[in-house]
Amino acid sequence: MRKKFLVFPLVTVVFVGGILTWLAWPDTARLDIAAVSGWRPQITPPRGQVIPTVKVADAIGWQRGAMPIPAAGLAVQPFATGLDHPRWLYRLPNGDVLVAETNSPPRTGGGVTGWVMGKLMAKAGAGGPSPNRITLLRDTNGDGIAETRSVLLTGLNSPTGMLLQGKWLYVANTDSLVRYPFTIGETKITAKPELIVKLSGGGNHWARNVIAAPDGKTLYVSVGSSTNIGDNGLDKEAYRANILQVYPEAKTYRIFAAGLRNPNGMAIEPHSGQLWAVVNERDMMGSDLAPDYMSQIEFGDNFGWPWYYWGGYPDSRIPDEDKNPALQEYSKRPDYALGPHTASLGLAFSFDARLGGSFTNGAFIGQHGSWNRKPVSGYKVVFVPFGTDGFPVRGGKPIDVLTGFLNKDGDAQGRPVGVITDQTGALLVADDVGNIVWRVAAKK
């Protein structure tokens, strides 16, 4: 593969000159987000970039009591405040909610590139150290507010996914899947972790997720790529851009599906019993490419990364000697586009939601928000309606559930990530810039 692109050193000129106007070189979106969403998104010719479009909403937090704006018929309130970079949520059978307070691990490599990456992350609200803990939230009186909280686990390494299976609580660190003995109702775990498998770490796309497979014996673990399109060579991408199937008792794994640049949210669709995932696609092809997506994932699927996108469109930036022409024929086309650069991360199906109206059958998706698009995209929670066949409704577009994360000046008051339902059927949303977990419920 070709070596590192000279991208960030060039962007450094912007910083050194003191010009924080975040260039769109030379690209501004020519399509509305809706045109690059749904079953048949418009796939326009790529607009290659030497200097990337860099436009990040300044992270400022919620000002003067401001809150997100729910869709008609819904109401929003804080479920828990004062958290430290909450990104992922998990509900225990007794209704307790676990929140992973987490951030990127320290980046290796300094110099100009490291400095610029730090600036970008700080601007987006992700510049601080990772809290590396899981906190337990408990609504003791059923009023939709977590009255008590306790630190359940510490000493983790940029944790994201959590899963209770049997007597074990699994945690997906950035570099490992571990488990702890756990009894429902406990508020602190003091046992040492048991290593299940090591995971490839380092580079970009650090968050790992874990869910139970339908067989009740194995687990699915998502591992994103370390670079945009294998910029440092595919030898650095071993067991990355994959969903792995883990055998926890044997402490082994295999690749379940490949070619997924950054899969994060995973869930089992309730009608079909099939695995679905949301995936962040590649950057630096222009503000209209390539669409992030959600798709059903089956064993042996390959979605084309880094050679192809959206079912076989070749990425011309891959050197000819590294092309994989055989893959183009069987590269899987995703099922549903979620718009370009939306950073769709959270995924939860609505089978036990109680929001009513248009939100009875489908998927909630937390869109963290873009850095490589002008104007910005994402920064909201959307809902994709599904049919009883277990697939999104044909012709349907994502429906806004929670907006207002960007204020009128375009600053990020919050950024949504993980989404789950609580025991009452309300939707919980982790906001890692606002440091809040929001609760969205039907109006009474």
C-alpha positions as a Markdown table, in Angstrom:
| # | Residue | x | y | z |
|---|---|---|---|---|
| 1 | Met | 0.0 | 0.0 | 0.0 |
| 2 | Arg | 1.1 | 3.6 | -0.4 |
| 3 | Lys | 2.6 | 5.2 | 2.6 |
| 4 | Lys | 1.2 | 8.0 | 4.7 |
| 5 | Phe | -0.6 | 10.7 | 2.8 |
| 6 | Leu | 0.9 | 14.2 | 3.3 |
| 7 | Val | -2.5 | 15.4 | 4.7 |
| 8 | Phe | -2.0 | 16.6 | 8.2 |
| 9 | Pro | 1.3 | 18.4 | 7.7 |
| 10 | Leu | -0.4 | 20.4 | 5.0 |
| 11 | Val | -3.4 | 21.2 | 7.2 |
| 12 | Thr | -0.8 | 22.4 | 9.8 |
| 13 | Val | -0.3 | 25.4 | 7.6 |
| 14 | Val | -3.8 | 26.5 | 8.6 |
| 15 | Phe | -3.0 | 26.3 | 12.3 |
| 16 | Val | 0.4 | 27.8 | 12.0 |
| 17 | Gly | -1.0 | 30.8 | 10.2 |
| 18 | Gly | -3.6 | 31.2 | 12.9 |
| 19 | Ile | -6.5 | 30.7 | 10.5 |
| 20 | Leu | -9.1 | 28.4 | 12.1 |
| 21 | Thr | -11.5 | 28.7 | 9.3 |
| 22 | Trp | -11.2 | 25.0 | 8.4 |
| 23 | Leu | -10.8 | 24.9 | 4.7 |
| 24 | Ala | -13.2 | 23.1 | 2.3 |
| 25 | Trp | -10.5 | 22.3 | -0.3 |
| 26 | Pro | -12.0 | 22.5 | -2.8 |
| 27 | Asp | -15.2 | 20.9 | -1.9 |
| 28 | Thr | -18.6 | 21.8 | -0.5 |
| 29 | Ala | -21.5 | 19.4 | -0.5 |
| 30 | Arg | -23.6 | 19.6 | -3.7 |
| 31 | Leu | -26.3 | 17.1 | -2.5 |
| 32 | Asp | -28.7 | 17.3 | 0.4 |
| 33 | Ile | -28.1 | 14.6 | 3.1 |
| 34 | Ala | -31.4 | 13.0 | 2.1 |
| 35 | Ala | -30.1 | 12.4 | -1.4 |
| 36 | Val | -27.2 | 10.3 | 0.0 |
| 37 | Ser | -29.4 | 8.4 | 2.4 |
| 38 | Gly | -31.8 | 5.4 | 2.1 |
| 39 | Trp | -32.0 | 2.4 | -0.1 |
| 40 | Arg | -30.7 | 4.1 | -3.3 |
| 41 | Pro | -28.3 | 6.9 | -2.4 |
| 42 | Gln | -26.9 | 9.0 | -5.1 |
| 43 | Ile | -23.3 | 7.9 | -5.6 |
| 44 | Thr | -21.5 | 10.8 | -7.4 |
| 45 | Pro | -18.0 | 10.8 | -8.8 |
| 46 | Pro | -15.4 | 11.2 | -6.1 |
| 47 | Arg | -13.7 | 14.5 | -5.6 |
| 48 | Gly | -10.2 | 13.6 | -4.5 |
| 49 | Gln | -8.5 | 15.8 | -2.0 |
| 50 | Val | -4.9 | 16.5 | -1.1 |
| 51 | Ile | -5.9 | 18.9 | 1.6 |
| 52 | Pro | -9.1 | 17.4 | 3.2 |
| 53 | Thr | -12.3 | 19.3 | 3.9 |
| 54 | Val | -12.0 | 19.9 | 7.6 |
| 55 | Lys | -15.0 | 21.4 | 9.3 |
| 56 | Val | -15.6 | 20.5 | 12.9 |
| 57 | Ala | -18.3 | 22.0 | 15.1 |
| 58 | Asp | -16.6 | 23.6 | 18.2 |
| 59 | Ala | -17.5 | 21.7 | 21.3 |
| 60 | Ile | -18.9 | 24.1 | 23.9 |
| 61 | Gly | -21.3 | 22.0 | 26.0 |
| 62 | Trp | -24.9 | 22.9 | 26.9 |
| 63 | Gln | -25.3 | 26.6 | 27.6 |
| 64 | Arg | -27.8 | 28.2 | 30.1 |
| 65 | Gly | -30.0 | 25.2 | 30.5 |
| 66 | Ala | -30.3 | 24.4 | 26.8 |
| 67 | Met | -31.4 | 20.9 | 25.8 |
| 68 | Pro | -31.8 | 18.8 | 22.6 |
| 69 | Ile | -35.0 | 19.2 | 20.6 |
| 70 | Pro | -37.2 | 16.0 | 20.5 |
| 71 | Ala | -39.5 | 15.1 | 17.6 |
| 72 | Ala | -43.2 | 16.0 | 17.9 |
| 73 | Gly | -44.9 | 13.9 | 20.5 |
| 74 | Leu | -41.8 | 13.3 | 22.4 |
| 75 | Ala | -40.2 | 14.9 | 25.5 |
| 76 | Val | -36.6 | 15.0 | 26.6 |
| 77 | Gln | -34.9 | 15.4 | 30.0 |
| 78 | Pro | -31.5 | 14.5 | 31.6 |
| 79 | Phe | -31.3 | 11.0 | 32.9 |
| 80 | Ala | -27.8 | 11.6 | 34.4 |
| 81 | Thr | -25.5 | 14.7 | 34.4 |
| 82 | Gly | -22.0 | 15.5 | 35.4 |
| 83 | Leu | -20.5 | 12.5 | 33.7 |
| 84 | Asp | -17.0 | 12.4 | 32.0 |
| 85 | His | -17.2 | 11.7 | 28.3 |
| 86 | Pro | -20.0 | 9.1 | 28.4 |
| 87 | Arg | -20.1 | 7.3 | 25.1 |
| 88 | Trp | -21.7 | 3.9 | 25.5 |
| 89 | Leu | -24.7 | 2.5 | 27.4 |
| 90 | Tyr | -25.9 | -1.0 | 28.5 |
| 91 | Arg | -29.1 | -1.9 | 30.4 |
| 92 | Leu | -29.0 | -4.7 | 32.9 |
| 93 | Pro | -32.0 | -7.0 | 33.5 |
| 94 | Asn | -33.0 | -5.1 | 36.7 |
| 95 | Gly | -33.1 | -1.8 | 34.9 |
| 96 | Asp | -29.7 | -0.5 | 36.1 |
| 97 | Val | -27.8 | 1.3 | 33.3 |
| 98 | Leu | -24.1 | 1.0 | 32.7 |
| 99 | Val | -22.3 | 3.9 | 31.0 |
| 100 | Ala | -18.8 | 3.7 | 29.6 |
| 101 | Glu | -17.0 | 6.9 | 30.4 |
| 102 | Thr | -14.2 | 6.7 | 27.9 |
| 103 | Asn | -12.1 | 8.4 | 25.3 |
| 104 | Ser | -9.4 | 7.6 | 22.8 |
| 105 | Pro | -6.2 | 6.1 | 24.3 |
| 106 | Pro | -3.0 | 8.2 | 24.0 |
| 107 | Arg | -2.0 | 8.5 | 20.4 |
| 108 | Thr | 1.4 | 7.2 | 19.5 |
| 109 | Gly | 3.6 | 9.3 | 17.3 |
| 110 | Gly | 4.3 | 12.9 | 17.8 |
| 111 | Gly | 5.6 | 15.6 | 15.5 |
| 112 | Val | 3.4 | 17.7 | 13.3 |
| 113 | Thr | 0.9 | 15.0 | 12.6 |
| 114 | Gly | 0.4 | 14.1 | 16.2 |
| 115 | Trp | 0.1 | 17.8 | 17.1 |
| 116 | Val | -2.6 | 18.4 | 14.5 |
| 117 | Met | -4.5 | 15.3 | 15.4 |
| 118 | Gly | -4.6 | 16.6 | 19.0 |
| 119 | Lys | -5.9 | 20.0 | 17.8 |
| 120 | Leu | -8.7 | 18.3 | 15.8 |
| 121 | Met | -9.7 | 16.1 | 18.8 |
| 122 | Ala | -9.7 | 19.0 | 21.2 |
| 123 | Lys | -11.9 | 21.1 | 18.9 |
| 124 | Ala | -14.4 | 18.2 | 18.7 |
| 125 | Gly | -14.5 | 17.8 | 22.5 |
| 126 | Ala | -12.3 | 14.6 | 22.6 |
| 127 | Gly | -9.0 | 16.1 | 23.6 |
| 128 | Gly | -8.9 | 15.0 | 27.3 |
| 129 | Pro | -7.6 | 11.7 | 28.8 |
| 130 | Ser | -9.9 | 8.7 | 28.9 |
| 131 | Pro | -11.7 | 8.3 | 32.3 |
| 132 | Asn | -11.4 | 4.5 | 31.7 |
| 133 | Arg | -14.3 | 3.5 | 33.9 |
| 134 | Ile | -17.8 | 2.1 | 33.8 |
| 135 | Thr | -20.4 | 3.8 | 36.0 |
| 136 | Leu | -23.7 | 2.2 | 37.2 |
| 137 | Leu | -26.7 | 4.5 | 37.1 |
| 138 | Arg | -29.9 | 3.5 | 39.0 |
| 139 | Asp | -33.4 | 5.1 | 38.9 |
| 140 | Thr | -34.7 | 4.1 | 42.3 |
| 141 | Asn | -38.2 | 5.6 | 42.1 |
| 142 | Gly | -39.0 | 5.3 | 38.4 |
| 143 | Asp | -39.1 | 9.0 | 37.6 |
| 144 | Gly | -36.8 | 8.8 | 34.7 |
| 145 | Ile | -33.8 | 10.3 | 36.6 |
| 146 | Ala | -30.9 | 8.3 | 37.9 |
| 147 | Glu | -30.8 | 9.2 | 41.6 |
| 148 | Thr | -27.8 | 7.1 | 42.5 |
| 149 | Arg | -24.6 | 6.2 | 40.7 |
| 150 | Ser | -21.6 | 4.2 | 41.6 |
| 151 | Val | -18.3 | 3.5 | 39.9 |
| 152 | Leu | -18.6 | -0.2 | 38.9 |
| 153 | Leu | -15.2 | -0.7 | 37.2 |
| 154 | Thr | -12.0 | 1.2 | 36.9 |
| 155 | Gly | -8.5 | 0.6 | 35.4 |
| 156 | Leu | -9.9 | -0.2 | 32.0 |
| 157 | Asn | -8.3 | 0.8 | 28.6 |
| 158 | Ser | -10.7 | 3.0 | 26.6 |
| 159 | Pro | -13.7 | 0.7 | 27.1 |
| 160 | Thr | -16.8 | 0.8 | 24.9 |
| 161 | Gly | -19.0 | -2.3 | 24.6 |
| 162 | Met | -20.5 | -4.1 | 27.6 |
| 163 | Leu | -22.4 | -7.3 | 27.8 |
| 164 | Leu | -23.9 | -9.5 | 30.6 |
| 165 | Gln | -24.0 | -13.1 | 29.7 |
| 166 | Gly | -24.6 | -15.7 | 32.4 |
| 167 | Lys | -22.5 | -14.9 | 35.4 |
| 168 | Trp | -20.0 | -12.8 | 33.4 |
| 169 | Leu | -19.9 | -9.1 | 32.5 |
| 170 | Tyr | -17.8 | -8.7 | 29.3 |
| 171 | Val | -16.1 | -5.4 | 28.6 |
| 172 | Ala | -14.5 | -4.5 | 25.2 |
| 173 | Asn | -11.4 | -2.5 | 25.8 |
| 174 | Thr | -9.6 | -0.9 | 22.8 |
| 175 | Asp | -7.0 | -3.7 | 22.9 |
| 176 | Ser | -8.8 | -6.6 | 24.6 |
| 177 | Leu | -12.0 | -8.4 | 25.4 |
| 178 | Val | -12.2 | -9.2 | 29.2 |
| 179 | Arg | -14.8 | -10.4 | 31.6 |
| 180 | Tyr | -15.6 | -10.2 | 35.3 |
| 181 | Pro | -17.8 | -12.3 | 37.6 |
| 182 | Phe | -20.9 | -10.2 | 38.2 |
| 183 | Thr | -24.2 | -10.6 | 40.1 |
| 184 | Ile | -27.2 | -8.3 | 39.1 |
| 185 | Gly | -27.6 | -5.7 | 41.8 |
| 186 | Glu | -23.9 | -5.3 | 42.6 |
| 187 | Thr | -22.6 | -1.7 | 42.4 |
| 188 | Lys | -18.8 | -2.4 | 42.5 |
| 189 | Ile | -16.6 | -5.1 | 40.9 |
| 190 | Thr | -13.3 | -5.7 | 42.7 |
| 191 | Ala | -12.3 | -9.0 | 40.9 |
| 192 | Lys | -9.4 | -9.0 | 38.5 |
| 193 | Pro | -10.3 | -9.2 | 34.8 |
| 194 | Glu | -10.1 | -12.4 | 32.9 |
| 195 | Leu | -8.6 | -12.0 | 29.4 |
| 196 | Ile | -10.7 | -13.6 | 26.7 |
| 197 | Val | -8.9 | -12.4 | 23.6 |
| 198 | Lys | -6.5 | -9.6 | 22.7 |
| 199 | Leu | -7.6 | -7.2 | 20.0 |
| 200 | Ser | -5.6 | -5.1 | 17.6 |
| 201 | Gly | -5.2 | -1.6 | 19.0 |
| 202 | Gly | -3.5 | 1.7 | 18.0 |
| 203 | Gly | -4.2 | 4.2 | 15.2 |
| 204 | Asn | -7.7 | 5.5 | 14.5 |
| 205 | His | -11.1 | 3.9 | 15.2 |
| 206 | Trp | -10.3 | 2.8 | 18.8 |
| 207 | Ala | -13.8 | 1.9 | 20.0 |
| 208 | Arg | -14.7 | -1.8 | 20.3 |
| 209 | Asn | -18.2 | -3.1 | 20.8 |
| 210 | Val | -19.5 | -6.5 | 21.9 |
| 211 | Ile | -22.9 | -8.2 | 21.7 |
| 212 | Ala | -24.2 | -11.7 | 22.1 |
| 213 | Ala | -24.6 | -13.9 | 19.1 |
| 214 | Pro | -28.0 | -15.6 | 18.6 |
| 215 | Asp | -26.5 | -19.0 | 19.3 |
| 216 | Gly | -26.1 | -17.9 | 23.0 |
| 217 | Lys | -22.5 | -19.3 | 23.0 |
| 218 | Thr | -20.4 | -16.8 | 21.0 |
| 219 | Leu | -20.0 | -13.1 | 20.8 |
| 220 | Tyr | -19.6 | -10.5 | 18.1 |
| 221 | Val | -16.9 | -7.9 | 18.5 |
| 222 | Ser | -16.4 | -5.0 | 16.2 |
| 223 | Val | -12.9 | -3.7 | 15.4 |
| 224 | Gly | -12.4 | -0.7 | 13.1 |
| 225 | Ser | -9.5 | 0.0 | 10.8 |
| 226 | Ser | -6.4 | 1.9 | 12.0 |
| 227 | Thr | -6.3 | 4.3 | 9.0 |
| 228 | Asn | -8.6 | 5.7 | 6.4 |
| 229 | Ile | -7.8 | 3.4 | 3.5 |
| 230 | Gly | -4.9 | 1.3 | 4.7 |
| 231 | Asp | -2.6 | 4.2 | 4.3 |
| 232 | Asn | 0.2 | 2.6 | 6.3 |
| 233 | Gly | -0.1 | -0.8 | 4.6 |
| 234 | Leu | -2.5 | -3.6 | 5.0 |
| 235 | Asp | 0.0 | -5.4 | 7.3 |
| 236 | Lys | -1.0 | -2.8 | 9.9 |
| 237 | Glu | -4.7 | -3.7 | 9.4 |
| 238 | Ala | -4.6 | -7.4 | 10.5 |
| 239 | Tyr | -7.9 | -8.4 | 12.1 |
| 240 | Arg | -9.2 | -4.9 | 11.7 |
| 241 | Ala | -12.1 | -3.5 | 9.7 |
| 242 | Asn | -13.8 | -6.7 | 10.8 |
| 243 | Ile | -16.5 | -8.1 | 12.9 |
| 244 | Leu | -15.0 | -11.0 | 14.8 |
| 245 | Gln | -16.9 | -14.0 | 16.2 |
| 246 | Val | -15.4 | -14.8 | 19.6 |
| 247 | Tyr | -15.6 | -18.2 | 21.4 |
| 248 | Pro | -15.2 | -17.1 | 25.0 |
| 249 | Glu | -14.7 | -20.5 | 26.6 |
| 250 | Ala | -12.1 | -21.5 | 24.1 |
| 251 | Lys | -10.7 | -17.9 | 24.0 |
| 252 | Thr | -10.4 | -17.9 | 20.3 |
| 253 | Tyr | -12.0 | -16.0 | 17.4 |
| 254 | Arg | -12.5 | -15.9 | 13.7 |
| 255 | Ile | -13.4 | -13.2 | 11.2 |
| 256 | Phe | -17.2 | -13.2 | 10.8 |
| 257 | Ala | -17.3 | -10.3 | 8.3 |
| 258 | Ala | -14.7 | -8.1 | 6.6 |
| 259 | Gly | -14.3 | -4.9 | 4.6 |
| 260 | Leu | -16.1 | -2.8 | 7.2 |
| 261 | Arg | -14.0 | 0.3 | 7.7 |
| 262 | Asn | -15.4 | 1.2 | 11.2 |
| 263 | Pro | -18.3 | -0.9 | 12.4 |
| 264 | Asn | -19.4 | 0.2 | 15.9 |
| 265 | Gly | -23.0 | -0.1 | 16.8 |
| 266 | Met | -24.3 | -3.7 | 16.5 |
| 267 | Ala | -27.7 | -5.2 | 17.3 |
| 268 | Ile | -29.9 | -8.2 | 16.5 |
| 269 | Glu | -32.9 | -7.4 | 14.4 |
| 270 | Pro | -35.9 | -8.8 | 16.3 |
| 271 | His | -38.0 | -10.1 | 13.4 |
| 272 | Ser | -35.2 | -11.9 | 11.5 |
| 273 | Gly | -32.8 | -12.6 | 14.3 |
| 274 | Gln | -30.0 | -11.4 | 12.1 |
| 275 | Leu | -27.0 | -9.3 | 13.0 |
| 276 | Trp | -27.0 | -5.6 | 11.9 |
| 277 | Ala | -24.3 | -3.0 | 12.2 |
| 278 | Val | -23.7 | 0.7 | 11.5 |
| 279 | Val | -20.5 | 1.5 | 9.7 |
| 280 | Asn | -18.4 | 4.7 | 9.2 |
| 281 | Glu | -17.1 | 4.9 | 5.6 |
| 282 | Arg | -14.0 | 6.5 | 4.2 |
| 283 | Asp | -12.9 | 10.2 | 4.1 |
| 284 | Met | -11.3 | 12.6 | 1.7 |
| 285 | Met | -13.5 | 11.8 | -1.4 |
| 286 | Gly | -15.6 | 15.0 | -1.1 |
| 287 | Ser | -18.5 | 16.1 | 1.0 |
| 288 | Asp | -21.0 | 13.8 | -0.7 |
| 289 | Leu | -19.0 | 10.5 | -0.5 |
| 290 | Ala | -18.9 | 7.9 | 0.8 |
| 291 | Pro | -22.2 | 7.3 | 2.7 |
| 292 | Asp | -22.0 | 5.8 | 6.1 |
| 293 | Tyr | -24.4 | 2.9 | 6.3 |
| 294 | Met | -26.3 | 0.2 | 8.2 |
| 295 | Ser | -26.5 | -3.3 | 6.9 |
| 296 | Gln | -27.4 | -6.9 | 7.8 |
| 297 | Ile | -24.2 | -8.8 | 8.3 |
| 298 | Glu | -23.9 | -12.5 | 7.5 |
| 299 | Phe | -21.0 | -14.8 | 7.9 |
| 300 | Gly | -18.4 | -14.4 | 5.1 |
| 301 | Asp | -19.6 | -11.0 | 4.0 |
| 302 | Asn | -17.0 | -8.6 | 2.7 |
| 303 | Phe | -18.0 | -4.9 | 2.1 |
| 304 | Gly | -14.9 | -4.0 | 0.1 |
| 305 | Trp | -12.8 | -1.8 | 2.3 |
| 306 | Pro | -10.3 | -0.5 | 1.4 |
| 307 | Trp | -10.6 | -1.3 | -2.3 |
| 308 | Tyr | -14.3 | -0.7 | -2.9 |
| 309 | Tyr | -17.3 | 1.1 | -1.4 |
| 310 | Trp | -21.0 | 0.8 | -1.7 |
| 311 | Gly | -21.0 | -2.6 | -3.4 |
| 312 | Gly | -18.2 | -2.3 | -5.9 |
| 313 | Tyr | -17.2 | 1.3 | -6.6 |
| 314 | Pro | -13.4 | 1.3 | -6.8 |
| 315 | Asp | -11.3 | 3.7 | -4.7 |
| 316 | Ser | -8.9 | 5.1 | -7.2 |
| 317 | Arg | -6.5 | 6.2 | -4.5 |
| 318 | Ile | -5.4 | 2.5 | -4.0 |
| 319 | Pro | -2.3 | 2.0 | -6.1 |
| 320 | Asp | -2.7 | -0.4 | -9.0 |
| 321 | Glu | -0.2 | -2.9 | -7.5 |
| 322 | Asp | -2.5 | -3.2 | -4.4 |
| 323 | Lys | -5.8 | -3.6 | -6.3 |
| 324 | Asn | -8.0 | -6.6 | -5.5 |
| 325 | Pro | -10.0 | -7.0 | -8.7 |
| 326 | Ala | -11.6 | -10.3 | -7.7 |
| 327 | Leu | -13.3 | -8.6 | -4.7 |
| 328 | Gln | -15.2 | -6.1 | -6.9 |
| 329 | Glu | -17.6 | -8.8 | -8.1 |
| 330 | Tyr | -18.6 | -10.1 | -4.7 |
| 331 | Ser | -18.2 | -7.0 | -2.5 |
| 332 | Lys | -21.5 | -6.7 | -0.6 |
| 333 | Arg | -23.7 | -3.7 | -1.2 |
| 334 | Pro | -24.9 | -2.2 | 2.1 |
| 335 | Asp | -28.6 | -2.3 | 2.8 |
| 336 | Tyr | -29.2 | 1.4 | 3.8 |
| 337 | Ala | -27.2 | 4.6 | 3.5 |
| 338 | Leu | -27.1 | 7.0 | 6.5 |
| 339 | Gly | -25.6 | 10.0 | 4.7 |
| 340 | Pro | -21.9 | 11.0 | 4.2 |
| 341 | His | -19.6 | 11.5 | 7.1 |
| 342 | Thr | -22.4 | 11.4 | 9.7 |
| 343 | Ala | -20.3 | 9.2 | 12.0 |
| 344 | Ser | -23.2 | 6.9 | 12.8 |
| 345 | Leu | -22.1 | 5.0 | 15.9 |
| 346 | Gly | -25.0 | 4.0 | 18.1 |
| 347 | Leu | -27.6 | 1.4 | 17.1 |
| 348 | Ala | -30.7 | 0.1 | 18.9 |
| 349 | Phe | -33.8 | -1.6 | 17.6 |
| 350 | Ser | -37.2 | -0.4 | 18.9 |
| 351 | Phe | -38.7 | -3.7 | 19.7 |
| 352 | Asp | -39.1 | -2.7 | 23.4 |
| 353 | Ala | -39.4 | 1.1 | 22.9 |
| 354 | Arg | -42.6 | 2.9 | 23.9 |
| 355 | Leu | -42.3 | 6.1 | 21.9 |
| 356 | Gly | -45.3 | 5.5 | 19.7 |
| 357 | Gly | -46.1 | 7.2 | 16.5 |
| 358 | Ser | -43.5 | 6.5 | 13.8 |
| 359 | Phe | -41.1 | 4.9 | 16.2 |
| 360 | Thr | -42.7 | 1.5 | 16.7 |
| 361 | Asn | -40.6 | -0.7 | 14.3 |
| 362 | Gly | -37.1 | 0.3 | 13.3 |
| 363 | Ala | -33.7 | 1.3 | 14.4 |
| 364 | Phe | -32.5 | 4.3 | 16.5 |
| 365 | Ile | -29.1 | 5.6 | 15.4 |
| 366 | Gly | -26.8 | 8.0 | 17.2 |
| 367 | Gln | -24.9 | 10.1 | 14.7 |
| 368 | His | -21.9 | 11.6 | 16.4 |
| 369 | Gly | -21.2 | 14.2 | 13.6 |
| 370 | Ser | -18.8 | 14.9 | 10.8 |
| 371 | Trp | -15.3 | 16.4 | 10.5 |
| 372 | Asn | -14.8 | 15.9 | 6.8 |
| 373 | Arg | -17.9 | 17.6 | 5.3 |
| 374 | Lys | -19.1 | 21.1 | 4.6 |
| 375 | Pro | -21.7 | 21.8 | 5.8 |
| 376 | Val | -21.5 | 19.4 | 8.7 |
| 377 | Ser | -23.6 | 16.3 | 8.9 |
| 378 | Gly | -24.9 | 14.1 | 11.7 |
| 379 | Tyr | -25.0 | 15.6 | 15.2 |
| 380 | Lys | -28.4 | 14.1 | 15.9 |
| 381 | Val | -30.3 | 10.9 | 16.6 |
| 382 | Val | -32.4 | 9.4 | 13.8 |
| 383 | Phe | -34.8 | 6.6 | 13.3 |
| 384 | Val | -34.9 | 4.2 | 10.3 |
| 385 | Pro | -38.3 | 2.6 | 9.8 |
| 386 | Phe | -38.3 | -1.2 | 9.2 |
| 387 | Gly | -40.8 | -3.6 | 7.8 |
| 388 | Thr | -41.8 | -6.9 | 9.2 |
| 389 | Asp | -39.4 | -8.5 | 6.7 |
| 390 | Gly | -36.5 | -7.4 | 8.9 |
| 391 | Phe | -35.3 | -4.7 | 6.5 |
| 392 | Pro | -35.7 | -0.9 | 6.2 |
| 393 | Val | -38.8 | 0.3 | 4.5 |
| 394 | Arg | -38.1 | 0.8 | 0.8 |
| 395 | Gly | -38.1 | 4.5 | -0.2 |
| 396 | Gly | -38.0 | 5.5 | 3.5 |
| 397 | Lys | -35.6 | 8.1 | 4.8 |
| 398 | Pro | -34.2 | 8.6 | 8.3 |
| 399 | Ile | -36.5 | 10.4 | 10.7 |
| 400 | Asp | -35.1 | 12.9 | 13.1 |
| 401 | Val | -35.7 | 11.9 | 16.8 |
| 402 | Leu | -33.4 | 14.3 | 18.7 |
| 403 | Thr | -31.8 | 17.4 | 17.2 |
| 404 | Gly | -30.5 | 20.7 | 18.5 |
| 405 | Phe | -27.1 | 19.4 | 19.4 |
| 406 | Leu | -25.7 | 22.2 | 17.2 |
| 407 | Asn | -26.7 | 25.7 | 18.2 |
| 408 | Lys | -27.6 | 28.6 | 15.9 |
| 409 | Asp | -23.9 | 29.4 | 15.5 |
| 410 | Gly | -23.0 | 25.9 | 14.5 |
| 411 | Asp | -21.3 | 25.0 | 17.8 |
| 412 | Ala | -21.7 | 21.6 | 19.3 |
| 413 | Gln | -23.5 | 21.7 | 22.6 |
| 414 | Gly | -23.4 | 17.9 | 22.6 |
| 415 | Arg | -22.7 | 14.9 | 20.4 |
| 416 | Pro | -24.8 | 11.8 | 20.6 |
| 417 | Val | -23.2 | 8.4 | 20.6 |
| 418 | Gly | -24.6 | 5.2 | 22.2 |
| 419 | Val | -28.4 | 4.6 | 22.2 |
| 420 | Ile | -30.5 | 2.1 | 24.2 |
| 421 | Thr | -34.0 | 1.7 | 25.6 |
| 422 | Asp | -34.6 | 1.8 | 29.3 |
| 423 | Gln | -36.9 | -0.6 | 31.2 |
| 424 | Thr | -39.9 | 1.7 | 30.6 |
| 425 | Gly | -39.4 | 1.9 | 26.9 |
| 426 | Ala | -37.8 | 5.4 | 26.8 |
| 427 | Leu | -34.7 | 6.0 | 24.7 |
| 428 | Leu | -31.4 | 6.8 | 26.4 |
| 429 | Val | -28.8 | 8.7 | 24.5 |
| 430 | Ala | -25.1 | 9.1 | 25.6 |
| 431 | Asp | -23.8 | 12.6 | 24.9 |
| 432 | Asp | -20.0 | 12.7 | 25.2 |
| 433 | Val | -19.6 | 16.5 | 24.8 |
| 434 | Gly | -22.5 | 17.5 | 27.0 |
| 435 | Asn | -21.4 | 14.9 | 29.6 |
| 436 | Ile | -25.1 | 13.9 | 29.9 |
| 437 | Val | -27.3 | 10.8 | 29.3 |
| 438 | Trp | -30.5 | 12.1 | 27.8 |
| 439 | Arg | -33.9 | 10.3 | 28.2 |
| 440 | Val | -36.5 | 10.6 | 25.4 |
| 441 | Ala | -40.0 | 9.5 | 26.2 |
| 442 | Ala | -43.5 | 9.9 | 24.7 |
| 443 | Lys | -45.3 | 13.0 | 26.0 |
| 444 | Lys | -47.8 | 12.3 | 28.7 |
